[in-house]
Amino acid sequence: NQDMIDALTDQMSNMHHISNLYFIPQQAQLATWLTENSCAEKAFFCNSGAEANEAAIKLARKHASNRGITDPIILTAINSFHGRTLAALSA
């Protein structure tokens, strides 16, 4: 697919990976688009699935706590890997 090859070539000549530690203009544009086209007020970008799962678990627990739920249940898929963080392992 020539369109995909052109897009990948263009991106690789720009930058192919950079840590979320640094400001990335394209990521800021995506965050703006996401918040304008969803119910979210902010966007959070992660470097790994473990970080994403950790954030999702923390957000779910905060959401429950805000509603007076003191012992929320986190649903996970059986025999699935959710990361090597304490929260992911204990979910």
Secondary structure, DSSP 8 states (H G I E B T S, - for coil): -HHHHHHHHHHHHH-S---TTS--HHHHHHHHHHHHTSS-S-----SSHHHHHHHHHHHHHHHHHHTT-SS------TT----SSHHHHH-
